[in-house]
Amino acid sequence: MPRERLRIPAYVAALTTAVVVVAIDEASTAWARRVLARHAVHVLGPLWFRLQFNSGVSFSTHPAGPLVLTVVTSVVALAMLIGALRARRGAPAYGFGLMFGGGAANVVDRLVASSHRVTDFIAVGSFPVFNEADVAVTVGCVVLIVVALRGGTLMRR
């Protein structure tokens, strides 16, 4: 079988990555709301699991109304979905998939939570508390920046 036939289409890799990110974030969010509501848990060194609800964007920044942030986050996630569907194979597909998945997970969290705030619970020292969706968005952004800085093309033509 030719090697070309074994390759996963970029949009499949991107969407699969996004689904995995959403599933991990939703499972960990449910766990955090259940377990960490009673008390914080020290993991190692400066790393703690501490429940916090975020009315702002990533890493508890820029607080605004829940409706405004849900709409803005949805629009950004939609842009990342378009990028994911048009991404080149390899790192760009995974970068867009991580960013779309993280954005979608935070939108789902805002829509599901009675307070319409995102559940954050990973605390490292004095850095703002965050969740897996924030990590996925950040890592996806770094991946795309590295590809672009190395002269790579992010999307198919």
Secondary structure, 3 states (H helix, E strand, C coil): CCHHHHCCCHHHHHHHHHHHHHHHHHHHHHHHHHHCCCCCEEEECCEEEEEEEECCEHHHECCCCHHHHHHHHHHHHHHHHHHHHHECCCHHHHHHHHHHHHHHHHHHHHHHCCCCCEEEEEEECCCCCECHHHHHHHHHHHHHHHHHHCCCCCECC
